[in-house]
Amino acid sequence: MKHKFGRKPRIYDPRVPKITKPKGITLPASVNYTSGMPSDLGMALNNSLGDCVEAAACHSVQVWSFNASGGKAMVTPTDAQVEQAYEQWGGYVPGNPNTDNGTVIQVALQDWLKTAFDANVLAGFVEIDVTNWQLVQETIFECGLIFIGMNVPAYIENLESPGSIWDVDPTGDNSSIGGHCVAATGYQKNSNINFITWGSPDYQLTQAFWNANVDEAYALADTDWIAATGATPAGLTLAQLEALMASMQSQPGPANQRRRHRHHRRNKRQAS
């Protein structure tokens, strides 16, 4: 295996807002928000660490900044900033491989709401129904990308090169070799989804692969993107998103998950 994954199994935090119904807007036949971007966006350490969630956040910032500036500027968080996010979101302790255990997406997104990642503070996030294809495409169209978590079958080891299309393979080794998180940045006329992983925007997955392996997806709200496009998740205003986030933060979350997350941080302090 030349690259790493790093998404921990998803959790079900009841505080996270959910959207299950699309608006039913007329969408273009295809979109791809990485068009015109460099072919090499940087590994964001995901070739050496299981920090795919943080790498996906890094690539999200690149996509938003590139498109919000009309292609004139692209912000790329440094590897040091990505590693710092992995420390905060995933409990990683630099130099201690025993703590390189990946990240829970919902925990990362909640932390991103509170603490800037390379000056980018997430304005809000909403979980969407992964089984509603119109909603998936609407989210990509309106938010610039969709943040997804998937289970990875072993045969994907043969599809690591940029340009690969991840599809179902009934004859391949379908045992799981881990969880992965990516920023999906477009959809094609044939329903394939464009996504960024391991520094390349030149990957696709089929709808069949999505249906078989993707089990969580989020609409993320970025203020620069909203200012440039006027588009928000599900058409919610920033004020409505902020209210949803405040309500989520005021309610108790899954205590066992939070305890494990804090325990990682205690280990970090003890090791320093």
C-alpha positions as CSV (number, residue, x, y, z in Angstrom):
1,M,0.0,0.0,0.0
2,K,1.6,3.3,-1.2
3,H,-0.8,5.6,0.6
4,K,-2.8,5.7,3.8
5,F,-6.4,6.2,4.8
6,G,-7.4,7.2,8.4
7,R,-11.1,7.7,8.8
8,K,-12.4,6.1,12.0
9,P,-15.8,4.4,11.9
10,R,-18.6,7.0,11.8
11,I,-20.5,8.0,14.9
12,Y,-24.1,9.1,15.1
13,D,-24.2,12.3,17.1
14,P,-27.9,13.2,17.4
15,R,-27.0,16.9,17.6
16,V,-25.7,17.0,14.0
17,P,-28.3,18.7,11.7
18,K,-29.5,16.5,8.9
19,I,-31.0,17.1,5.5
20,T,-32.9,14.3,3.8
21,K,-34.8,16.0,1.0
22,P,-33.3,17.9,-1.9
23,K,-34.7,21.3,-3.0
24,G,-35.3,19.9,-6.4
25,I,-33.4,22.6,-8.3
26,T,-32.4,22.1,-11.9
27,L,-28.8,21.2,-12.0
28,P,-26.2,21.4,-14.8
29,A,-25.4,18.1,-16.4
30,S,-22.0,18.1,-14.8
31,V,-19.8,20.2,-12.6
32,N,-16.2,19.9,-11.5
33,Y,-14.8,22.6,-9.2
34,T,-11.2,21.4,-9.6
35,S,-11.1,22.4,-13.2
36,G,-8.1,24.6,-13.7
37,M,-6.5,23.7,-10.4
38,P,-3.0,22.1,-10.3
39,S,-2.8,18.4,-11.0
40,D,-0.7,18.0,-7.8
41,L,-2.4,19.5,-4.7
42,G,0.0,18.0,-2.2
43,M,-0.3,14.9,-0.1
44,A,-1.1,16.8,3.1
45,L,0.9,14.1,4.9
46,N,-1.6,11.3,3.9
47,N,1.2,9.3,2.4
48,S,2.9,8.9,5.8
49,L,0.0,9.5,8.3
50,G,-3.5,8.3,8.6
51,D,-4.8,11.8,8.4
52,C,-7.2,11.6,5.5
53,V,-9.8,13.7,7.3
54,E,-7.4,16.5,7.8
55,A,-6.1,16.1,4.2
56,A,-9.6,16.3,2.9
57,A,-10.1,19.5,4.9
58,C,-6.9,20.9,3.4
59,H,-8.1,20.1,-0.1
60,S,-11.5,21.7,0.7
61,V,-9.8,25.0,1.6
62,Q,-7.9,24.8,-1.7
63,V,-11.1,24.3,-3.7
64,W,-13.0,27.0,-1.9
65,S,-10.2,29.6,-2.2
66,F,-9.4,28.8,-5.8
67,N,-13.1,29.1,-6.9
68,A,-13.9,32.1,-4.7
69,S,-11.0,34.0,-6.2
70,G,-12.0,33.1,-9.8
71,G,-9.0,31.0,-10.1
72,K,-6.6,33.8,-9.2
73,A,-5.5,32.4,-5.8
74,M,-5.4,29.1,-4.0
75,V,-4.8,28.8,-0.3
76,T,-2.9,25.6,0.7
77,P,-2.5,24.9,4.4
78,T,1.0,23.8,5.3
79,D,2.0,20.3,6.3
80,A,2.6,21.7,9.8
81,Q,-0.9,23.1,10.0
82,V,-2.3,19.8,8.7
83,E,-0.4,17.9,11.4
84,Q,-1.6,20.4,14.1
85,A,-5.2,19.7,13.0
86,Y,-4.5,16.0,13.3
87,E,-3.2,16.5,16.8
88,Q,-6.4,18.5,17.7
89,W,-9.0,16.5,15.8
90,G,-7.5,13.0,16.0
91,G,-5.3,13.0,19.1
92,Y,-2.1,12.4,17.1
93,V,1.1,12.9,19.0
94,P,4.0,13.7,16.6
95,G,6.6,11.1,16.7
96,N,4.4,8.5,18.4
97,P,3.1,6.0,15.8
98,N,0.8,4.5,18.5
99,T,-1.4,7.6,18.2
100,D,-1.6,7.6,14.4
101,N,-5.1,6.1,14.6
102,G,-7.1,8.3,12.3
103,T,-10.0,10.7,13.0
104,V,-13.8,10.6,13.4
105,I,-15.3,12.9,10.8
106,Q,-18.0,14.4,13.0
107,V,-15.5,15.1,15.8
108,A,-13.2,16.9,13.3
109,L,-16.0,19.0,11.9
110,Q,-17.2,20.0,15.4
111,D,-13.6,21.0,16.3
112,W,-13.2,22.9,13.0
113,L,-16.3,25.0,13.9
114,K,-14.5,26.2,17.0
115,T,-10.9,26.5,16.0
116,A,-9.5,27.9,12.7
117,F,-7.7,25.7,10.3
118,D,-5.2,27.9,8.5
119,A,-7.4,30.9,9.3
120,N,-10.4,29.1,7.9
121,V,-13.2,28.6,10.5
122,L,-16.0,26.4,9.3
123,A,-19.3,28.3,9.3
124,G,-21.4,25.2,9.6
125,F,-22.0,21.7,8.5
126,V,-25.0,19.5,7.8
127,E,-25.2,15.8,7.3
128,I,-27.0,14.7,4.2
129,D,-28.7,11.5,3.2
130,V,-26.2,9.5,1.2
131,T,-28.9,7.6,-0.5
132,N,-30.5,10.6,-2.2
133,W,-28.6,11.2,-5.4
134,Q,-30.3,14.5,-6.2
135,L,-29.3,15.8,-2.8
136,V,-25.7,14.6,-3.3
137,Q,-25.4,16.5,-6.5
138,E,-27.2,19.6,-5.2
139,T,-24.7,19.7,-2.3
140,I,-21.7,19.5,-4.6
141,F,-23.2,22.2,-6.8
142,E,-24.1,24.6,-4.0
143,C,-21.1,24.0,-1.6
144,G,-18.3,23.4,-4.0
145,L,-17.8,19.9,-2.6
146,I,-19.2,17.3,-0.4
147,F,-17.2,15.8,2.5
148,I,-17.6,12.1,2.5
149,G,-16.5,9.0,4.5
150,M,-16.3,5.6,3.0
151,N,-15.2,2.0,3.6
152,V,-12.4,0.9,1.3
153,P,-12.4,-2.6,-0.2
154,A,-9.0,-4.3,-0.6
155,Y,-9.1,-4.3,-4.4
156,I,-8.8,-0.5,-4.4
157,E,-5.1,-1.1,-3.7
158,N,-4.9,-1.7,-7.5
159,L,-6.5,1.6,-8.2
160,E,-4.3,4.1,-6.3
161,S,-2.9,5.9,-9.4
162,P,-4.4,9.3,-10.4
163,G,-7.0,8.9,-13.1
164,S,-8.4,5.7,-11.5
165,I,-12.1,5.1,-11.4
166,W,-13.3,3.3,-8.3
167,D,-16.1,1.0,-9.1
168,V,-17.7,-2.1,-7.6
169,D,-15.8,-5.4,-8.3
170,P,-17.8,-8.4,-7.3
171,T,-14.9,-10.7,-8.2
172,G,-12.3,-8.6,-6.3
173,D,-11.3,-8.8,-2.7
174,N,-14.1,-6.9,-1.0
175,S,-12.7,-7.2,2.6
176,S,-12.4,-3.8,4.2
177,I,-8.9,-2.4,4.6
178,G,-10.0,0.8,6.4
179,G,-12.0,3.9,6.2
180,H,-11.2,6.9,4.0
181,C,-12.4,10.5,3.9
182,V,-12.2,12.7,0.7
183,A,-13.5,15.9,-0.7
184,A,-15.8,15.1,-3.7
185,T,-15.7,18.1,-6.0
186,G,-17.9,17.3,-9.0
187,Y,-20.2,15.0,-10.8
188,Q,-20.2,13.9,-14.4
189,K,-23.0,13.2,-16.9
190,N,-22.5,9.5,-16.3
191,S,-23.0,10.1,-12.6
192,N,-19.4,9.5,-11.7
193,I,-18.2,11.6,-8.8
194,N,-14.9,13.5,-9.0
195,F,-12.9,13.5,-5.8
196,I,-9.5,14.5,-4.4
197,T,-7.2,12.0,-2.7
198,W,-3.5,11.7,-2.1
199,G,-2.9,15.1,-3.7
200,S,-4.6,14.5,-7.0
201,P,-8.0,15.8,-8.2
202,D,-8.1,13.2,-11.0
203,Y,-10.0,10.4,-9.3
204,Q,-13.6,9.3,-9.8
205,L,-15.9,6.9,-8.2
206,T,-19.1,5.4,-9.7
207,Q,-22.6,5.7,-8.2
208,A,-22.5,1.9,-7.7
209,F,-19.3,2.3,-5.6
210,W,-20.8,5.2,-3.7
211,N,-23.9,3.1,-2.9
212,A,-21.8,0.2,-1.7
213,N,-19.2,2.0,0.3
214,V,-20.1,5.6,1.3
215,D,-21.8,5.8,4.7
216,E,-21.5,9.5,5.6
217,A,-21.6,12.8,3.8
218,Y,-21.6,16.4,4.8
219,A,-22.4,19.8,3.3
220,L,-19.8,22.3,4.6
221,A,-20.4,26.0,4.7
222,D,-17.4,28.2,3.8
223,T,-17.8,32.0,4.2
224,D,-15.6,32.9,1.3
225,W,-17.5,30.5,-1.0
226,I,-20.8,31.8,0.2
227,A,-19.7,35.4,-0.4
228,A,-18.5,34.6,-3.9
229,T,-21.4,32.4,-5.0
230,G,-24.3,33.2,-2.7
231,A,-24.9,29.5,-2.4
232,T,-25.3,27.7,1.0
233,P,-26.1,24.2,2.1
234,A,-29.8,23.5,1.3
235,G,-30.3,27.3,0.9
236,L,-29.9,27.9,4.6
237,T,-28.8,31.4,5.5
238,L,-25.6,32.0,7.5
239,A,-27.8,33.0,10.4
240,Q,-29.8,29.8,10.2
241,L,-26.6,27.7,10.0
242,E,-25.1,29.5,13.0
243,A,-28.3,28.9,14.9
244,L,-28.1,25.2,14.1
245,M,-24.5,25.0,15.2
246,A,-25.2,26.8,18.4
247,S,-28.1,24.4,19.1
248,M,-25.8,21.5,18.4
249,Q,-23.1,22.7,20.7
250,S,-25.6,23.4,23.6
251,Q,-26.9,19.8,23.6
252,P,-25.0,16.9,25.1
253,G,-23.1,14.7,22.6
254,P,-22.1,11.1,22.7
255,A,-20.1,11.0,25.9
256,N,-18.0,7.9,25.2
257,Q,-16.7,9.3,21.9
258,R,-15.8,12.6,23.5
259,R,-14.0,10.9,26.4
260,R,-11.8,9.0,24.0
261,H,-11.1,12.2,22.1
262,R,-10.1,14.1,25.3
263,H,-8.0,11.1,26.3
264,H,-5.9,11.5,23.2
265,R,-5.3,15.1,24.1
266,R,-4.2,14.2,27.7
267,N,-1.7,11.7,26.2
268,K,-0.4,14.6,24.0
269,R,0.2,16.8,27.0
270,Q,1.9,14.0,29.0
271,A,4.2,13.3,26.1
272,S,5.2,16.9,25.7
